[in-house]
């Protein structure tokens, strides 16, 4: 059948080529195929009706053309027939491997469930504008921990403990405890394990310590409400939000005796609102066992032996730090280091609606002033644009979405919601930046930046690792209805020439790279769809992993900007 018989089907500006990887089933209805000359190569080609399900065609060395969408056609079949799976031109289009699938909207359509998951982007480089540099300078100081010595009552130092499910309990005063008492406590503890990916591992070359689960002990600190007092202080220091509070959850008791240690790791994120960890150290005699925190190129050493060694009254030491902060415990050279660890969760404050804690400190005030100066500068994005901040901290997100459609790798509402939830648990400078944007009336949103062998890409969705690693294969399976990928569909302009300088994306509907972002700060790390390293934690990861995010802000023309 000649294409003139269906004038709405054919557009000489486009040619879709289907390159087969293996023989595939022939169409059940041979009348669906119509031999016609290929407008690009002037060789034999085949036509397929866009209303028929695409199943593949046994012609390894031939190509297939898809006619244009008839006016008003909105079927999913049509969307699949114009889906671009561009692997052959990866370098020309500067796309990354996991987002080679795009959709060309050639007509108005109601089917938008195949929209692009992400936009490609060039390597991140910081803007050199002087006003932006001033903003950057205000963010050099980072608060990621809080530590102190906290006086407690004498009865708060009493620890009741038992071995396993035994009904026989013993008690020990951790302010006056003798070595033999601490030795007994240590003897009934189990070996402390750690998380290696999703496995619970016992390896004393990485972690050597003892532990008691919460069902086997009770601390007097809980009875006397000292922990809540500390957590309230931490809310004021680490969480500067009027409508949020920290909730503590006792996690473990650990004993580090001579030779015990724990190499560098990050605490396992138990939920998407877990934001910090609290370690309480009892004043038992010990040497060594310092807690070292590392974040953003900075390091802090908490020497509990030194901090508590001179205490003449019952006191405990504590260190609270954001949960994405890397930390380690150095070897204990003598004595017993006894600690309680709490997970800290960020929750809505439903008890004190009038609480006011957002008093600008020197850091936030400096940032506000520098941002105001930058926005009022006529030479900074005079016509408007995007500015970007790589977030200082990592945030927990689900590492799998159970209802993800792996055959088509289409984003679900859960993928997008996972990103938006992070806005509610921003920490430190990240929270300060976002709150200041809102104060200035700026539209700001989170984006996920992924890194792969092909480069960087930005997405508003969490791209599931399982989907990302097999994106090429899974979409082809979805489109072709087979059990193995059989084709590679490229939609090219009819006048395309194999020229390195040919800009396909500019003229022929292929999604363009992301609008340029003027980066004020960059991310320290980027997400990878293919995880080629194993994260160490205090427990195996069950449902959440840490993710890297960026905060993108829309800046209007200079005459429309709100300056405070």
HELIX and SHEET records of a PDB file:
HELIX    1   1 UNK A    3  UNK A    6  5                                   4    
HELIX    2   2 UNK A   30  UNK A   32  5                                   3    
HELIX    3   3 UNK A   76  UNK A   81  1                                   6    
HELIX    4   4 UNK A   90  UNK A   93  1                                   4    
HELIX    5   5 UNK A   97  UNK A   99  5                                   3    
HELIX    6   6 UNK A  130  UNK A  137  1                                   8    
HELIX    7   7 UNK A  154  UNK A  157  5                                   4    
HELIX    8   8 UNK A  179  UNK A  187  1                                   9    
HELIX    9   9 UNK A  214  UNK A  216  5                                   3    
HELIX   10  10 UNK A  220  UNK A  223  1                                   4    
HELIX   11  11 UNK A  226  UNK A  238  1                                  13    
HELIX   12  12 UNK A  304  UNK A  309  1                                   6    
HELIX   13  13 UNK A  362  UNK A  375  1                                  14    
HELIX   14  14 UNK A  413  UNK A  422  1                                  10    
HELIX   15  15 UNK A  423  UNK A  425  5                                   3    
HELIX   16  16 UNK A  428  UNK A  439  1                                  12    
HELIX   17  17 UNK A  465  UNK A  469  1                                   5    
HELIX   18  18 UNK A  471  UNK A  480  1                                  10    
HELIX   19  19 UNK A  504  UNK A  507  1                                   4    
HELIX   20  20 UNK A  558  UNK A  560  5                                   3    
SHEET    1   A 2 UNK A  14  UNK A  20  0                                        
SHEET    2   A 2 UNK A 487  UNK A 493 -1                                        
SHEET    1   B 3 UNK A  34  UNK A  37  0                                        
SHEET    2   B 3 UNK A  44  UNK A  48 -1                                        
SHEET    3   B 3 UNK A  64  UNK A  66  1                                        
SHEET    1   C 2 UNK A  83  UNK A  85  0                                        
SHEET    2   C 2 UNK A 101  UNK A 103 -1                                        
SHEET    1   D 4 UNK A 118  UNK A 121  0                                        
SHEET    2   D 4 UNK A 455  UNK A 459 -1                                        
SHEET    3   D 4 UNK A 443  UNK A 452 -1                                        
SHEET    4   D 4 UNK A 527  UNK A 528  1                                        
SHEET    1   E 6 UNK A 118  UNK A 121  0                                        
SHEET    2   E 6 UNK A 455  UNK A 459 -1                                        
SHEET    3   E 6 UNK A 443  UNK A 452 -1                                        
SHEET    4   E 6 UNK A 549  UNK A 555 -1                                        
SHEET    5   E 6 UNK A 385  UNK A 390 -1                                        
SHEET    6   E 6 UNK A 517  UNK A 521  1                                        
SHEET    1   F 7 UNK A 145  UNK A 151  0                                        
SHEET    2   F 7 UNK A 315  UNK A 322 -1                                        
SHEET    3   F 7 UNK A 274  UNK A 282 -1                                        
SHEET    4   F 7 UNK A 337  UNK A 348 -1                                        
SHEET    5   F 7 UNK A 244  UNK A 256 -1                                        
SHEET    6   F 7 UNK A 210  UNK A 212 -1                                        
SHEET    7   F 7 UNK A 190  UNK A 191 -1                                        
SHEET    1   G 3 UNK A 169  UNK A 173  0                                        
SHEET    2   G 3 UNK A 158  UNK A 162 -1                                        
SHEET    3   G 3 UNK A 217  UNK A 219 -1                                        
SHEET    1   H 3 UNK A 199  UNK A 201  0                                        
SHEET    2   H 3 UNK A 194  UNK A 196 -1                                        
SHEET    3   H 3 UNK A 536  UNK A 537 -1                                        
SHEET    1   I 5 UNK A 207  UNK A 208  0                                        
SHEET    2   I 5 UNK A 261  UNK A 265 -1                                        
SHEET    3   I 5 UNK A 326  UNK A 329 -1                                        
SHEET    4   I 5 UNK A 291  UNK A 295 -1                                        
SHEET    5   I 5 UNK A 298  UNK A 302 -1                                        
SHEET    1   J 2 UNK A 286  UNK A 288  0                                        
SHEET    2   J 2 UNK A 332  UNK A 335 -1                                        
SHEET    1   K 2 UNK A 395  UNK A 398  0                                        
SHEET    2   K 2 UNK A 544  UNK A 547 -1                                        
END                                                                             
